[in-house]
């Protein structure tokens, strides 16, 4: 998690002393705090402090029976109220720390999307000890954001109006076929297999004389061994330039569209190669985070 602090404007070496300083900064006067009982004599707590519009640092820890707070971990975050998906989300606890990960299948990107759950305390109240075991069934939508420390800007692929419309219809049809295949439709599975073979043949032919990024519009795929890291490329819809109020570092917040799958990506200006503009493409590695919204 520490490697993503540059995405919120702390690009200096993040030593244990630096992390402790950030933790103290958050605990002095947090803008957000939440608590819930954890076991017989422990209180689980989360504190957040914003260091710019929609981003900051979250500190998670416990109050023991002597009312002493011991922080377990902290992480940089970005939040947004924009809904990314209304798919059913499954929540699972992480092994190493008191944290949770959410996951869902989305036909638009064709992979299982896994993210760090941001509203930990709210979920634990509903689903943890004494909580509501049906909490997952009451999740109606999810807002995703991502942090990146390695990105670049690519120019868009030139298309005529007719080509753009044809591409849009093909994408919608393929998303529908993938959705049916995920639901067990054998005909859709066979259709996808044949389409993928034809697509592989076509791409293999084109990349003999063309750059792959002039053929591929967007992609979204797992990256490395961490389950919530992804390599992606997508069209930039919105660009916001903001600053970290402590370090005064320049930061970009980009709304990225990967085949209709839209979410916000935040990256330090120092770590982004190129000038972001709507219509251009963002390519990079991101750490996915998300907030789930409930029916009540």
Backbone bond lengths (Angstrom), bond angles and torsions (degrees), N, CA, C in turn:
res aa  C-N    CA-C-N  psi(-1)  N-CA   C-N-CA  omega(-1)  CA-C   N-CA-C  phi
1 X - - - 1.453 - - 1.534 111.67 -
2 X 1.351 116.24 -34.27 1.458 119.19 -176.36 1.526 112.72 -62.00
3 X 1.322 117.78 -27.25 1.465 120.47 -177.28 1.521 112.08 -67.46
4 X 1.346 118.00 -14.85 1.459 120.46 -178.18 1.531 113.31 -98.73
5 X 1.324 118.10 5.66 1.462 119.49 175.67 1.527 112.97 -62.30
6 X 1.359 120.05 -32.58 1.469 118.59 175.55 1.525 113.40 -57.89
7 X 1.342 118.34 -27.23 1.465 121.42 -178.70 1.517 111.98 -65.94
8 X 1.341 117.99 -21.62 1.473 120.16 177.67 1.534 111.68 -107.70
9 X 1.339 116.52 11.94 1.461 119.49 172.46 1.504 116.39 103.44
10 X 1.335 118.57 10.55 1.461 121.57 175.33 1.521 107.79 -112.03
11 X 1.328 115.93 80.78 1.460 120.65 -172.11 1.512 113.60 -89.70
12 X 1.343 118.16 -7.39 1.454 120.22 177.67 1.513 111.02 -71.21
13 X 1.345 117.46 167.59 1.467 120.70 178.09 1.531 110.60 -57.09
14 X 1.326 117.28 126.29 1.465 121.66 -176.48 1.531 108.67 -95.13
15 X 1.339 115.81 86.49 1.458 121.86 178.38 1.524 109.42 -81.48
16 X 1.326 116.44 173.92 1.458 120.41 177.39 1.521 111.17 -63.19
17 X 1.339 116.89 -33.04 1.464 120.89 176.70 1.523 109.89 -67.76
18 X 1.334 116.49 -41.60 1.463 120.05 178.65 1.519 112.03 -64.61
19 X 1.329 116.83 -39.88 1.463 120.66 177.99 1.527 109.98 -64.05
20 X 1.330 117.12 -43.47 1.463 120.44 179.85 1.519 111.09 -63.47
21 X 1.327 116.89 -36.63 1.467 120.60 177.61 1.528 110.24 -63.72
22 X 1.335 117.16 -41.72 1.462 120.78 178.18 1.531 110.88 -65.17
23 X 1.323 115.90 -41.17 1.465 120.29 178.75 1.522 109.76 -59.97
24 X 1.333 116.72 -45.92 1.468 120.37 178.91 1.518 111.36 -61.87
25 X 1.344 116.44 -38.78 1.466 121.23 179.76 1.530 110.63 -62.58
26 X 1.323 116.06 -39.00 1.463 120.57 179.44 1.521 110.85 -70.29
27 X 1.317 117.32 -41.95 1.457 121.17 -174.15 1.521 113.64 -73.46
28 X 1.334 117.89 -21.96 1.467 120.66 -178.33 1.526 110.84 -62.32
29 X 1.316 117.24 -51.16 1.477 120.43 -177.53 1.522 109.61 -149.40
30 X 1.338 118.26 71.57 1.469 121.07 -177.22 1.525 111.89 -67.44
31 X 1.319 115.46 144.23 1.467 121.01 176.24 1.528 111.19 -80.84
32 X 1.328 116.25 -18.91 1.465 121.23 -179.15 1.518 108.31 -140.11
33 X 1.324 115.98 136.32 1.457 120.42 174.43 1.526 109.30 -145.63
34 X 1.323 116.13 144.14 1.459 120.79 -179.55 1.520 108.32 -148.00
35 X 1.353 115.32 146.45 1.456 120.90 -176.68 1.526 109.45 -136.26
36 X 1.326 115.17 155.16 1.455 121.02 169.80 1.513 108.76 -159.32
37 X 1.326 117.30 150.85 1.457 120.95 179.67 1.523 110.05 -69.69
38 X 1.330 114.28 145.38 1.462 121.31 -176.39 1.524 107.60 -142.39
39 X 1.310 117.47 101.53 1.451 120.36 -174.13 1.520 110.95 80.97
40 X 1.315 115.53 -162.53 1.457 120.50 -175.78 1.521 113.69 -80.97
41 X 1.324 117.11 -36.58 1.458 119.00 -173.30 1.529 113.00 -134.80
42 X 1.327 117.17 27.32 1.466 121.34 -177.22 1.520 110.18 -126.00
43 X 1.313 114.74 142.39 1.466 121.33 177.10 1.520 108.33 -116.79
44 X 1.345 116.56 116.34 1.461 122.00 176.85 1.523 108.72 -80.74
45 X 1.326 116.97 133.67 1.466 120.53 -174.75 1.528 111.24 -137.20
46 X 1.323 115.84 149.20 1.460 122.53 174.00 1.517 109.01 -133.98
47 X 1.342 115.70 133.65 1.460 122.48 178.43 1.523 108.48 -124.94
48 X 1.331 116.12 140.24 1.461 120.84 178.15 1.517 110.86 -132.13
49 X 1.322 114.25 144.42 1.457 120.44 173.34 1.524 108.19 -132.40
50 X 1.325 117.49 131.22 1.455 121.91 178.21 1.521 110.32 -84.06
51 X 1.315 116.59 137.06 1.454 122.47 175.50 1.531 110.93 -113.56
52 X 1.325 114.66 10.23 1.454 122.11 177.55 1.515 107.63 176.46
53 X 1.329 117.94 178.37 1.471 120.71 -177.71 1.526 112.63 -64.70
54 X 1.330 116.25 108.87 1.455 121.06 175.28 1.508 115.76 80.26
55 X 1.331 119.35 11.90 1.463 119.92 178.41 1.520 110.98 -146.16
56 X 1.333 114.83 156.69 1.454 119.47 -179.13 1.514 111.34 176.47
57 X 1.343 115.26 -149.49 1.460 121.86 -177.84 1.518 109.01 -127.17
58 X 1.330 116.14 135.56 1.455 122.97 177.25 1.524 109.20 -110.34
59 X 1.339 116.16 136.40 1.471 122.46 178.58 1.524 108.17 -119.11
60 X 1.317 116.84 125.64 1.464 122.31 -179.55 1.522 108.86 -118.33
61 X 1.336 116.78 134.40 1.453 120.87 179.15 1.512 111.58 -166.42
62 X 1.320 115.90 -163.23 1.458 121.07 -175.28 1.526 111.23 -133.73
63 X 1.332 115.45 146.02 1.452 122.05 166.16 1.528 107.03 -97.59
64 X 1.334 116.13 126.99 1.460 118.59 179.41 1.520 110.55 -87.15
65 X 1.332 116.77 -171.44 1.465 121.75 -176.95 1.522 112.59 -65.96
66 X 1.346 117.43 -18.00 1.465 121.56 178.01 1.528 112.01 -96.47
67 X 1.334 116.13 12.65 1.466 122.32 178.44 1.534 112.41 63.80
68 X 1.324 116.08 30.93 1.458 121.88 176.79 1.524 109.17 -101.26
69 X 1.347 116.67 129.36 1.468 120.40 -178.92 1.517 109.67 -91.28
70 X 1.312 115.25 129.74 1.463 121.75 175.42 1.523 107.97 -124.17
71 X 1.326 115.91 115.41 1.453 118.29 -177.05 1.527 110.04 -78.19
72 X 1.329 114.67 137.96 1.457 120.90 -179.06 1.517 111.48 -93.58
73 X 1.321 116.53 -42.97 1.461 120.01 177.82 1.525 108.76 -162.04
74 X 1.326 115.21 162.95 1.461 121.00 173.41 1.515 108.05 -136.45
75 X 1.321 116.03 156.89 1.461 119.13 -179.35 1.527 110.21 -153.45
76 X 1.335 117.35 151.30 1.465 121.02 175.05 1.518 109.46 -77.41
77 X 1.332 116.21 148.73 1.466 118.61 -178.55 1.527 110.54 -142.79
78 X 1.323 113.85 160.25 1.457 122.93 167.66 1.524 106.61 -133.91
79 X 1.323 117.64 141.43 1.456 120.79 179.90 1.528 110.51 -125.20
80 X 1.324 115.20 156.90 1.459 121.90 176.69 1.522 108.12 -155.23
81 X 1.319 116.58 148.28 1.462 121.41 176.93 1.528 111.74 -91.55
82 X 1.336 117.81 -5.98 1.462 120.75 179.82 1.527 110.05 -66.99
83 X 1.318 117.10 128.92 1.461 121.77 -179.23 1.530 109.72 -79.23
84 X 1.335 115.57 126.12 1.462 121.28 178.54 1.515 111.89 -91.67
85 X 1.331 116.61 -40.74 1.463 120.62 -177.02 1.520 110.84 -150.38
86 X 1.324 115.22 154.93 1.459 121.66 172.94 1.532 110.09 -116.89
87 X 1.326 115.97 19.01 1.460 120.93 178.22 1.526 110.70 -70.61
88 X 1.324 115.73 157.60 1.462 121.06 175.89 1.519 109.18 -66.49
89 X 1.327 116.37 130.16 1.461 122.55 -177.45 1.523 110.05 -109.97
90 X 1.322 116.32 135.29 1.463 122.03 173.43 1.521 108.78 -104.06
91 X 1.333 116.38 136.18 1.457 122.02 -178.64 1.518 108.99 -113.50
92 X 1.346 115.92 131.88 1.462 121.12 178.82 1.525 109.75 -132.95
93 X 1.345 117.53 142.00 1.470 119.86 177.42 1.522 111.11 -72.33
94 X 1.324 116.24 144.81 1.453 120.62 172.59 1.526 109.28 -80.40
95 X 1.307 116.46 157.21 1.460 121.07 -174.93 1.527 111.45 -82.90
96 X 1.323 117.47 -40.45 1.458 120.06 -168.27 1.526 114.32 -78.80
97 X 1.313 118.60 -23.77 1.456 120.58 -172.82 1.522 109.39 -153.31
98 X 1.340 115.76 169.76 1.467 120.41 -179.62 1.522 108.39 -77.69
99 X 1.313 115.55 76.28 1.457 122.37 -178.63 1.523 108.55 -144.30
100 X 1.327 115.52 163.31 1.463 121.08 -178.05 1.529 109.93 -130.82
101 X 1.327 114.49 152.75 1.467 121.12 175.66 1.519 108.56 -122.43
102 X 1.322 115.85 141.46 1.456 121.54 175.10 1.513 110.07 -105.94
103 X 1.325 116.57 154.48 1.465 119.93 178.19 1.521 110.15 -149.30
104 X 1.320 115.71 150.01 1.458 121.39 175.57 1.521 108.41 -158.67
105 X 1.322 116.05 156.75 1.464 121.99 176.70 1.515 108.69 -96.99
106 X 1.319 117.02 132.49 1.460 121.21 179.31 1.521 109.30 -131.03
107 X 1.323 115.60 120.87 1.467 120.86 -176.14 1.520 112.23 -67.54
108 X 1.327 117.96 -21.41 1.466 120.06 -178.64 1.519 111.79 -65.52
109 X 1.329 117.16 -34.28 1.466 120.15 178.65 1.525 111.56 -108.29
110 X 1.338 116.91 -13.04 1.457 120.61 173.07 1.515 115.76 74.38
111 X 1.340 117.87 15.71 1.463 120.95 178.13 1.526 109.03 -136.50
112 X 1.337 116.14 167.11 1.453 121.22 171.48 1.518 108.85 -79.62
113 X 1.317 116.70 122.93 1.465 121.64 -179.40 1.523 108.51 -93.45
114 X 1.332 116.73 123.80 1.463 122.98 179.61 1.520 108.38 -116.05
115 X 1.330 116.54 137.19 1.460 119.93 -176.62 1.520 111.36 -143.42
116 X 1.330 115.78 156.61 1.464 122.30 174.20 1.518 107.99 -74.63
117 X 1.339 117.21 125.33 1.462 120.98 179.55 1.522 109.78 -75.62
118 X 1.344 116.60 123.64 1.462 121.05 -177.36 1.522 113.11 -85.52
119 X 1.337 118.60 -42.71 1.468 119.81 -179.18 1.529 110.07 -87.57
120 X 1.340 113.72 66.38 1.455 122.79 -176.61 1.523 112.43 -60.56
121 X 1.332 116.88 -48.88 1.460 120.43 -174.26 1.525 111.24 -64.79
122 X 1.334 116.36 -43.41 1.463 120.05 179.11 1.524 110.40 -58.74
123 X 1.337 116.59 -43.64 1.461 119.09 179.74 1.522 111.10 -66.07
124 X 1.334 116.69 -41.88 1.458 119.32 -177.54 1.529 111.34 -64.29
125 X 1.326 116.45 -35.50 1.462 119.52 177.14 1.524 110.90 -61.10
126 X 1.333 116.02 -36.90 1.455 119.94 -176.72 1.524 112.03 -84.52
127 X 1.341 116.56 -34.98 1.458 119.68 -167.60 1.520 114.34 -117.55
128 X 1.363 117.25 -14.35 1.453 120.50 -179.47 1.504 111.62 -82.27
129 X 1.305 115.83 -153.35 1.461 120.50 -178.36 1.525 110.14 -58.68
130 X 1.323 116.38 122.48 1.460 120.72 179.82 1.505 113.64 76.06
131 X 1.352 117.50 5.07 1.454 120.11 -178.24 1.515 112.30 -87.23
132 X 1.301 115.45 -171.56 1.459 122.60 -178.69 1.521 109.25 -91.18
133 X 1.318 117.74 114.05 1.462 121.60 -177.10 1.525 112.78 -67.85
134 X 1.327 116.69 -12.29 1.464 120.05 179.83 1.529 111.20 -99.69
135 X 1.329 116.56 19.84 1.465 119.84 -175.34 1.523 112.34 -57.77
136 X 1.341 117.58 -41.17 1.462 120.12 -177.00 1.522 111.63 -61.80
137 X 1.325 117.00 -34.41 1.461 120.33 -179.75 1.526 112.26 -70.83
138 X 1.339 117.26 -14.96 1.452 120.82 -178.88 1.524 112.34 -100.06
139 X 1.353 116.87 3.28 1.465 120.77 174.77 1.525 108.22 -76.32
140 X 1.324 116.54 120.38 1.466 120.12 -175.74 1.529 112.96 -103.23
141 X 1.335 117.62 -22.08 1.463 119.52 -179.61 1.529 109.62 -162.97
142 X 1.329 114.62 165.91 1.462 121.01 -179.17 1.526 109.37 -137.90
143 X 1.332 115.41 135.44 1.464 121.66 175.12 1.522 108.01 -107.05
144 X 1.327 116.76 119.77 1.454 121.72 -178.09 1.519 111.82 -105.98
145 X 1.322 115.07 144.89 1.459 123.33 170.23 1.521 107.52 -136.25
146 X 1.322 116.59 168.44 1.457 119.90 -179.97 1.522 109.78 -147.96
147 X 1.326 115.69 146.65 1.459 122.21 174.12 1.520 108.53 -109.60
148 X 1.328 115.57 144.02 1.461 120.18 -179.10 1.524 110.08 -137.94
149 X 1.330 116.31 145.01 1.463 121.43 175.11 1.524 110.64 -122.41
150 X 1.317 116.28 12.31 1.468 120.38 -178.96 1.515 108.73 -155.41
151 X 1.330 117.26 104.28 1.458 120.08 -177.73 1.514 112.47 -148.77
152 X 1.311 115.22 161.76 1.471 120.96 177.05 1.521 108.84 -146.16
153 X 1.316 114.82 158.88 1.456 122.17 -178.45 1.524 109.32 -108.25
154 X 1.332 115.71 129.75 1.460 122.05 177.76 1.522 109.33 -115.80
155 X 1.313 115.88 148.39 1.460 120.27 175.61 1.518 109.74 -70.49
156 X 1.328 118.00 154.36 1.468 120.07 179.35 1.519 111.36 -71.93
157 X 1.330 115.93 160.40 1.458 121.10 173.23 1.521 108.52 -78.99
158 X 1.305 116.35 128.79 1.471 120.04 -178.38 1.531 109.57 -72.14
159 X 1.334 115.10 125.85 1.466 121.14 179.39 1.515 109.75 -138.01
160 X 1.317 114.91 145.44 1.458 119.29 171.30 1.516 108.73 -77.50
161 X 1.333 116.62 168.88 1.465 120.57 179.24 1.530 110.63 -59.37
162 X 1.319 116.43 -39.48 1.459 120.93 179.89 1.516 111.79 -66.93
163 X 1.330 116.53 -41.81 1.459 120.56 179.20 1.524 111.02 -65.42
164 X 1.337 116.39 -39.75 1.465 120.51 179.40 1.525 110.87 -64.07
165 X 1.341 116.89 -41.53 1.459 120.77 179.53 1.531 110.62 -67.25
166 X 1.334 116.28 -40.14 1.467 120.11 178.31 1.523 110.58 -63.29
167 X 1.333 116.13 -41.49 1.461 121.04 179.16 1.523 111.18 -64.39
168 X 1.336 116.56 -40.26 1.466 121.08 179.82 1.525 111.09 -63.58
169 X 1.336 116.61 -44.67 1.458 120.17 -179.61 1.526 111.53 -66.41
170 X 1.334 116.30 -39.39 1.465 119.66 178.21 1.526 110.34 -62.79
171 X 1.335 116.13 -41.33 1.460 120.87 -179.87 1.525 111.02 -64.17
172 X 1.331 116.84 -43.11 1.461 120.69 179.45 1.528 111.08 -63.97
173 X 1.339 115.54 -41.68 1.462 119.06 179.99 1.526 110.96 -66.23
174 X 1.326 116.95 -41.63 1.467 120.15 -179.73 1.527 110.64 -66.11
175 X 1.324 117.75 -39.05 1.461 120.81 177.49 1.520 110.64 -60.39
176 X 1.336 115.73 -40.36 1.471 120.27 178.66 1.529 110.78 -65.11
177 X 1.342 116.99 -41.00 1.463 120.83 -179.95 1.536 110.11 -66.52
178 X 1.333 116.71 -42.39 1.469 120.43 178.99 1.526 110.08 -62.45
179 X 1.339 116.02 -40.34 1.468 120.68 179.02 1.528 110.38 -61.15
180 X 1.319 116.66 -43.57 1.472 119.78 -179.95 1.522 111.25 -68.24
181 X 1.343 115.95 -35.56 1.469 119.69 178.05 1.527 111.07 -65.93
182 X 1.345 116.41 -38.55 1.469 120.36 177.47 1.524 111.78 -63.76
183 X 1.344 115.74 -26.71 1.460 120.42 179.92 1.524 112.97 -90.23
184 X 1.349 116.36 6.64 1.458 120.39 173.72 1.513 116.08 95.91
185 X 1.334 118.61 14.24 1.466 121.97 179.90 1.535 108.99 -75.84
186 X 1.330 117.50 111.51 1.469 121.36 -177.93 1.524 112.20 -64.35
187 X 1.340 116.31 -37.84 1.460 119.74 178.48 1.518 111.62 -61.93
188 X 1.328 116.00 -41.07 1.467 120.50 178.50 1.528 110.73 -65.98
189 X 1.322 117.61 -38.17 1.468 121.39 178.14 1.526 111.10 -61.98
190 X 1.327 115.69 -44.32 1.460 119.72 179.71 1.524 110.65 -65.36
191 X 1.339 115.65 -40.40 1.460 120.15 178.84 1.522 111.14 -62.17
192 X 1.341 116.93 -42.30 1.462 121.01 178.49 1.525 111.33 -63.31
193 X 1.323 116.39 -41.20 1.465 120.38 179.89 1.523 111.10 -60.62
194 X 1.330 116.94 -45.86 1.463 120.89 179.32 1.525 111.05 -66.05
195 X 1.348 116.67 -41.85 1.464 120.80 179.43 1.525 110.96 -62.48
196 X 1.339 116.09 -42.44 1.466 119.65 -179.75 1.525 111.37 -64.62
197 X 1.317 117.63 -36.23 1.462 120.45 177.31 1.524 110.33 -65.87
198 X 1.342 116.96 -44.02 1.464 120.81 178.31 1.525 110.60 -64.74
199 X 1.346 116.32 -39.98 1.459 120.64 -179.16 1.517 110.77 -65.66
200 X 1.323 116.37 -41.89 1.464 120.34 178.49 1.524 111.11 -61.08
201 X 1.333 116.16 -42.37 1.463 120.65 179.40 1.530 111.08 -63.70
202 X 1.343 116.06 -43.72 1.463 120.47 -178.68 1.522 111.36 -65.73
203 X 1.342 116.92 -45.05 1.465 120.33 -179.49 1.525 110.41 -65.47
204 X 1.329 117.08 -42.11 1.467 120.53 179.24 1.521 111.40 -58.87
205 X 1.321 116.17 -36.01 1.462 120.42 178.95 1.523 111.06 -70.73
206 X 1.338 116.84 -43.38 1.464 120.50 -176.74 1.525 112.48 -67.22
207 X 1.340 117.26 -40.09 1.468 118.31 -173.65 1.527 112.57 -74.27
208 X 1.340 117.21 -1.26 1.459 119.47 172.66 1.519 110.32 -67.55
209 X 1.336 116.23 -31.62 1.473 120.23 -176.43 1.524 113.11 -126.23
210 X 1.335 118.13 -4.91 1.458 121.11 -177.37 1.521 110.59 -127.71
211 X 1.332 115.60 155.10 1.456 121.09 173.49 1.530 108.82 -70.95
212 X 1.339 116.65 142.12 1.462 120.46 -175.85 1.531 111.82 -61.04
213 X 1.348 117.69 -29.49 1.466 120.15 -177.83 1.523 112.98 -79.01
214 X 1.325 117.20 -5.29 1.460 120.02 170.62 1.524 110.90 -91.37
215 X 1.342 115.81 -6.34 1.463 121.41 179.34 1.524 110.21 -106.83
216 X 1.338 116.30 -41.61 1.463 122.55 -176.76 1.527 109.50 -93.56
217 X 1.325 116.47 122.25 1.468 122.91 -179.99 1.522 111.96 -77.46
218 X 1.333 116.32 -47.32 1.459 121.23 -176.15 1.524 109.59 -155.09
219 X 1.320 115.20 160.70 1.468 120.74 173.24 1.521 108.74 -156.90
220 X 1.337 114.81 161.95 1.465 121.81 179.21 1.517 106.31 -151.73
221 X 1.345 117.23 111.95 1.462 119.49 -174.59 1.525 110.61 -145.37
222 X 1.348 116.96 151.91 1.469 120.21 177.37 1.516 111.02 -58.41
223 X 1.359 114.64 149.26 1.463 120.29 -177.48 1.525 109.56 -128.73
224 X 1.318 117.18 123.98 1.452 121.42 176.35 1.522 112.31 67.43
225 X 1.342 115.39 -155.61 1.459 120.93 -175.03 1.528 112.58 -97.49
226 X 1.334 118.01 -12.39 1.460 120.51 178.23 1.526 109.26 -78.03
227 X 1.337 116.75 130.86 1.461 120.35 -170.81 1.520 113.40 -71.02
228 X 1.353 119.01 -22.82 1.460 119.97 -176.84 1.526 112.90 -107.18
229 X 1.336 116.90 18.84 1.464 121.78 174.67 1.527 109.10 -103.94
230 X 1.351 115.31 138.10 1.465 120.15 -177.77 1.525 110.67 -138.50
231 X 1.308 114.29 146.48 1.456 121.25 169.81 1.519 106.86 -100.44
232 X 1.333 116.29 131.28 1.459 118.53 -174.38 1.521 111.91 -144.89
233 X 1.311 113.73 161.51 1.459 121.92 168.61 1.517 107.01 -143.69
234 X 1.324 116.77 132.72 1.445 120.33 -179.22 1.515 111.49 -158.35
235 X 1.315 114.78 166.31 1.462 120.79 -178.41 1.526 110.59 -77.78
236 X 1.321 116.06 136.11 1.465 121.94 177.67 1.521 108.84 -81.66
237 X 1.321 116.68 123.56 1.456 122.35 178.75 1.525 112.08 -96.80
238 X 1.337 116.55 -41.12 1.472 121.99 -176.53 1.520 108.16 -138.55
239 X 1.328 116.11 142.65 1.469 122.03 176.06 1.523 109.06 -124.13
240 X 1.336 116.95 128.23 1.458 122.01 174.31 1.526 108.67 -124.70
241 X 1.333 116.42 130.33 1.466 121.95 176.43 1.525 108.15 -102.29
242 X 1.327 117.22 121.34 1.465 122.19 -178.09 1.522 108.88 -131.62
243 X 1.345 116.08 176.46 1.457 121.45 179.94 1.522 110.54 -134.27
244 X 1.325 115.69 150.79 1.458 122.13 169.45 1.531 106.87 -79.67
245 X 1.321 117.45 123.54 1.462 120.99 -173.70 1.529 113.21 -69.97
246 X 1.341 117.76 -17.50 1.455 121.16 179.22 1.525 111.42 -89.85
247 X 1.338 116.51 -50.55 1.466 121.10 -175.23 1.523 113.03 -94.13
248 X 1.346 117.19 -14.22 1.468 123.26 -178.08 1.534 112.48 63.76
249 X 1.329 116.67 21.09 1.466 119.73 178.19 1.520 110.05 -78.18
250 X 1.333 115.46 145.21 1.463 122.30 -179.57 1.524 110.55 -82.17
251 X 1.330 115.16 136.49 1.461 121.95 -175.70 1.519 109.30 -134.69
252 X 1.323 116.01 143.72 1.465 121.36 174.37 1.531 109.59 -107.59
253 X 1.319 115.07 136.83 1.463 122.06 169.87 1.523 106.64 -114.67
254 X 1.341 116.14 118.01 1.461 122.31 -173.30 1.520 110.07 -118.01
255 X 1.322 116.65 128.42 1.458 119.63 171.60 1.523 106.97 -89.37
256 X 1.335 115.80 116.57 1.471 122.10 -171.85 1.521 109.82 -112.27
257 X 1.325 115.85 138.88 1.457 123.30 179.46 1.523 109.33 -114.10
258 X 1.354 116.02 112.80 1.469 121.57 174.17 1.521 108.26 -106.83
259 X 1.313 116.48 92.46 1.471 121.71 178.30 1.536 111.83 55.97
260 X 1.331 116.68 42.99 1.461 121.42 179.24 1.515 114.29 90.37
261 X 1.325 117.33 -6.51 1.469 123.36 178.06 1.531 107.21 -93.85
262 X 1.343 117.02 102.20 1.464 121.51 -171.47 1.526 111.79 -107.78
263 X 1.331 115.54 137.74 1.459 121.47 175.67 1.531 108.08 -161.88
264 X 1.347 115.14 167.71 1.466 120.89 -178.43 1.522 111.10 -92.52
265 X 1.331 115.62 139.40 1.460 122.66 175.46 1.526 108.01 -121.34
266 X 1.321 116.76 132.59 1.463 120.97 177.97 1.519 109.70 -115.78
267 X 1.336 115.42 134.84 1.464 120.58 -177.38 1.521 109.52 -148.83
268 X 1.319 116.41 142.71 1.461 122.04 175.68 1.523 109.49 -67.45
269 X 1.325 116.28 139.65 1.467 120.46 -179.63 1.522 111.19 -56.97
270 X 1.353 117.05 -33.26 1.459 121.23 -179.39 1.531 112.03 -65.46
271 X 1.332 116.21 -25.75 1.467 120.53 -175.42 1.524 113.28 -98.07
272 X 1.330 116.37 3.29 1.464 120.12 -178.39 1.521 109.57 -110.13
273 X 1.324 115.79 123.62 1.465 120.73 178.94 1.528 108.52 -94.25
274 X 1.328 116.44 114.31 1.456 121.03 179.97 1.516 111.86 111.90
275 X 1.310 116.16 172.48 1.464 123.23 -178.18 1.517 109.81 -105.82
276 X 1.341 117.86 114.71 1.471 119.54 -178.52 1.523 111.72 -74.63
277 X 1.318 115.57 136.91 1.456 122.57 175.60 1.529 108.19 -148.12
278 X 1.339 117.78 148.73 1.470 119.70 175.31 1.523 110.93 -55.31
279 X 1.318 116.61 134.51 1.464 121.33 -177.82 1.503 112.97 100.81
280 X 1.336 116.85 -29.46 1.455 119.79 175.00 1.530 109.68 -78.23
281 X 1.331 116.82 173.49 1.461 120.44 -177.04 1.531 111.04 -113.27
282 X 1.322 114.71 141.80 1.465 121.15 173.44 1.520 108.61 -100.68
283 X 1.319 116.59 134.60 1.466 122.56 177.28 1.522 107.32 -129.49
284 X 1.335 116.42 126.94 1.453 118.07 -179.85 1.510 112.75 -178.89
285 X 1.332 114.77 -176.99 1.454 123.41 177.05 1.522 107.69 -107.56
286 X 1.340 116.97 133.76 1.463 120.40 -174.13 1.532 111.00 -132.50
287 X 1.341 114.87 155.83 1.457 123.31 172.14 1.520 107.32 -107.67
288 X 1.339 116.81 117.30 1.458 121.68 -174.49 1.529 111.86 -82.91
289 X 1.343 115.37 135.57 1.455 123.22 174.97 1.523 107.79 -131.66
290 X 1.340 116.78 157.19 1.462 117.25 -179.22 1.515 113.43 -160.18
291 X 1.329 114.43 154.94 1.457 123.16 175.09 1.510 108.47 -118.39
292 X 1.336 117.41 128.12 1.465 120.80 178.35 1.535 109.37 -94.85
293 X 1.334 115.46 144.15 1.465 121.94 -179.24 1.524 108.89 -113.22
294 X 1.330 115.15 138.07 1.461 121.00 -175.14 1.518 112.16 -103.41
295 X 1.329 114.18 162.55 1.470 121.14 179.74 1.508 110.89 -64.69
296 X 1.328 117.43 -34.17 1.469 120.55 179.22 1.520 110.38 -129.13
